[in-house]
Amino acid sequence: MSRKVLVIGEVREGSLRNVSFEAIAAAKTVAEGGEVVGVLIGDAVSALGQELIQNGADRVVVVEDAGLKQYTSDGYAQALLAVIDAESPEGIIMGHTALGKDLAPKLAGKLSSGLISDATAVEEAGGNIVFTRPIYSGKAFEKKIVTEGIIFATVRPNNITPLGKDESKTGDVSSLTVAIKDLRTVIKEVVRKASEGVDLSEAKVVIAGGRGVKSEEGFEPLKELANVLGGAVGASRGACDAEYCDYSLQIGQTGKVVTPDLYIACGISGAIQHLAGMSNSKVIVAINKDPEANIFKVADYGIVGDLFEVVPLLTEEFKKLKVLS
Ligand code: FAD
């Protein structure tokens, strides 16, 4: 059964986030040969329409309004509901990001639809669209189908392979005028936490430090390794609580969920709440002085040793490999 599926293109600092392209790939599966319609919401975002098309959307609808310059669930919900009203989609896919986690439940409530959140895979099986999502803090996976109404899902960043960019692809980018009104929240200014380099939740490589780094300066060797590998630095709550780093770096049940290709845990014991945020990473390397540390149970490669010796050695080795390649 072919369907029309809307995909929300998520824009941050003027660029589309990768998860938008992953959502398009998920939407293609849900559409089963039907139409994938990208949706861009913001102040001046229409220029990004062709990029969504080059990454697999068939066409794009843009809602632009000064009231949409900053994300508010009120404003975006008004815009998206207007697009849904105009397009009557059978599916809606967005990223399971801070935006998606806030907006999707609100919309599902307004539409009286179900919502499959945090999907890590989607496939067609036995005549159904089947979503896989982690449960019990990533200890198990469940498979879900939608039995009636709109197929509405959020997809976890870094899990679904994007279709790839085809720069020759063109398509229609149209705009829909929506009068955004009665906003209950107005964002006057966004003050970003100083964060260097790669976005943690989308990083392909994460170097995470725990209480074992012992101080703010203890993160320096981790930052160096992250720089060499083009990755991002993360942390356990232990490290955040000890004020070695900012809470924006926290990974886990009450922090960010990451699924990079490579996760290097340095001086992290592997508490269940930490594992909830990283155990689905593709390759996990643990560096810990304690051979009994729980983190080794989820690690693909374990190094029993002092992180202050091991991390600089790894950095040097990776530097050599980079020179050779
Ligand atoms: P520790 O448990 O103290 O481990 C430090 C590790 O470093 C040890 O294993 C030690 O052997 C090793 N080490 C020390 N020195 C070195 C060295 N020089 N070289 C190598 N290894 C060394 N935690 C999270 O991370 N994320 C969450 O989202 C989260 N949410 C929580 C929610 C709730 C409701 C609760 C109750 C707890 C939560 N926690 C969370 C906290 C969690 O239970 C742990 O306390 C925390 O993860 C421990 O952090 P840690 O592994 O850095 O510290």
Residues whose N, C-alpha, C, O or C-beta is under 5 A from the ligand:
A	BS01	FAD	G210 R211 G212 A235 S236 R237 G238 A239 I251 G252 Q253 T254 G255 G267 I268 S269 G270 A271 Q273 H274 I287 N288 K289 D290 A293 G305 D306 L307 F308
